[in-house]
């Protein structure tokens, strides 16, 4: 079985961000997946100054087989920190799948996810159609951080992981067979 290296990207650098509880839940769920290895990219850990080099971040993105972006919705869009993080790399995103977990507001991050699809399309990444959505994220979790009984997000995550696995393996194989930069003009 092919192992996929999936980077979880936190889309917020705010204090008391909701992504932390979602990240912890996601890491618990992914720890049960024998064919997925995960690490977390946190915008708090990188300089997002557009004029500063970002070799470490670019290397992490280049080594990944796919991504799950925890996409907050602030004022009907995604965060500035997430845009700065994404823009620190270009070719490293090419020909890799991107899944989303949207959160925030009544739309559960849907508006930020739709905007991010356009950004990742420009980066030649493949976005997953289905995503996990948390409207009013804290209400979906028990005090111990576990997903509340009856929450639909576990089923949404299972579907997302099915697509991410398929695209991850297909694109991993394709990149090995023909490096993506060879087909670009």
C-alpha positions in Angstrom: 0.0 0.0 0.0 1.4 3.4 -1.0 1.8 5.8 1.9 0.8 9.4 1.4 2.4 12.4 3.2 -0.4 14.8 3.9 0.3 18.3 5.2 -2.5 19.8 7.4 -2.4 23.5 6.8 -3.9 25.8 9.5 -5.6 28.8 7.9 -5.4 31.1 10.9 -2.8 32.7 13.1 -5.3 34.3 15.5 -5.2 33.8 19.2 -8.0 31.4 20.4 -8.5 30.2 16.8 -11.1 27.5 16.2 -8.7 25.6 14.0 -6.9 24.1 17.0 -9.9 22.0 18.1 -10.5 20.9 14.5 -6.8 20.2 14.0 -6.7 18.0 17.1 -9.8 16.0 16.0 -8.4 15.6 12.5 -5.0 14.4 13.8 -6.8 11.8 16.0 -8.8 10.6 13.0 -5.8 10.5 10.7 -3.7 8.6 13.2 -6.0 5.6 12.6 -5.1 5.7 8.8 -2.2 3.3 8.2 -1.5 4.7 4.7 -1.4 8.4 5.7 1.4 10.2 7.4 0.6 13.8 8.6 2.4 16.9 9.8 1.0 20.3 10.4 1.9 23.6 8.8 1.0 26.4 11.1 1.3 30.0 9.8 2.5 31.0 13.3 5.7 29.0 12.6 6.8 30.8 9.5 7.6 34.3 8.5 4.8 35.3 6.1 6.6 38.5 5.1 6.5 38.3 1.3 10.0 39.8 1.1 11.6 37.1 3.3 12.8 33.7 1.9 10.8 30.7 2.8 12.9 27.7 1.8 11.7 25.6 4.8 8.0 26.1 3.9 8.7 25.5 0.2 10.5 22.2 1.1 7.6 21.0 3.2 5.1 21.7 0.4 7.3 20.1 -2.2 7.7 16.9 -0.1 4.0 16.5 0.5 1.7 14.3 -1.6 -1.4 16.3 -0.7 -2.9 18.8 1.7 -5.9 19.3 3.9 -6.5 23.1 4.5 -8.4 24.1 7.6 -10.0 27.2 6.0 -11.6 29.7 8.3 -14.2 32.1 7.0 -13.6 35.7 8.0 -15.9 38.4 6.5 -17.0 36.0 3.7 -13.5 35.1 2.8 -10.3 33.3 3.9 -7.6 34.8 6.1 -4.8 37.0 5.0 -2.3 34.7 6.7 -3.5 31.7 4.6 -3.1 33.7 1.4 0.4 34.8 2.4 1.3 31.2 3.3 0.0 29.8 0.0 1.8 32.5 -2.0 5.2 31.6 -0.4 5.4 28.7 -2.9 4.3 28.1 -6.5 5.6 25.0 -8.3 5.7 23.0 -5.1 1.9 22.9 -5.2 1.7 21.6 -8.7 -0.1 18.3 -9.4 -1.1 17.7 -5.8 -4.6 17.2 -4.3 -6.0 19.7 -1.8 -8.9 18.9 0.5 -10.6 21.4 2.7 -12.2 21.6 6.1 -14.1 24.9 6.2 -15.3 26.5 9.4 -16.8 29.7 10.6 -20.1 31.5 10.4 -23.4 30.1 9.3 -21.9 28.9 6.0 -19.4 26.7 7.7 -16.5 28.1 5.7 -18.1 27.4 2.3 -17.4 30.8 0.9 -13.7 30.7 1.9 -13.4 27.2 0.4 -14.9 28.3 -2.9 -12.4 31.2 -3.1 -9.5 28.9 -2.3 -10.5 26.6 -5.1 -9.7 29.4 -7.6 -6.3 30.1 -5.9 -5.3 26.4 -6.0 -6.4 26.0 -9.6 -3.9 28.7 -10.5 -1.3 26.7 -8.7 -2.1 23.6 -10.8 -3.3 21.8 -7.8 -6.4 19.6 -7.8 -9.1 20.5 -5.3 -11.5 18.0 -3.9 -15.1 18.7 -4.7 -16.5 17.6 -1.3 -15.3 19.1 1.9 -15.9 19.0 5.7 -17.9 21.9 7.0 -18.3 23.3 10.5 -20.8 26.0 11.0 -20.2 27.4 14.5 -17.4 24.9 15.0 -17.3 24.7 18.8 -20.8 23.5 19.0 -19.8 20.3 17.2 -17.4 19.2 19.9 -17.7 17.8 23.4 -15.7 19.5 26.2 -13.0 16.8 25.8 -12.5 17.7 22.1 -14.3 14.7 20.7 -16.8 15.2 17.9 -20.3 15.3 19.3 -22.5 12.3 18.8 -24.6 12.5 15.6 -22.3 15.0 14.0 -22.0 14.6 10.2 -18.4 15.7 9.9 -17.0 12.2 10.4 -18.8 11.0 7.3 -17.8 14.1 5.4 -14.2 13.4 6.4 -14.3 9.8 5.3 -15.6 10.9 1.9 -12.9 13.6 1.6 -10.2 11.1 2.5 -11.4 8.6 -0.1 -11.0 11.3 -2.8 -7.7 12.6 -1.4 -6.3 9.0 -1.4 -7.3 8.3 -5.0 -6.0 11.6 -6.3 -2.9 11.5 -4.1 -1.9 8.1 -5.4 -2.7 8.9 -9.0 -0.8 12.2 -8.9 2.1 10.7 -6.9 2.5 8.1 -9.6 2.2 10.6 -12.4 4.8 12.9 -10.9 7.2 10.0 -10.7 6.6 9.0 -14.2 6.7 12.4 -15.7 7.7 15.3 -13.5 5.1 18.0 -13.8 7.6 20.7 -14.7 8.4 18.8 -17.9 4.9 19.4 -19.3 4.8 23.1 -18.6 5.7 25.6 -21.3 
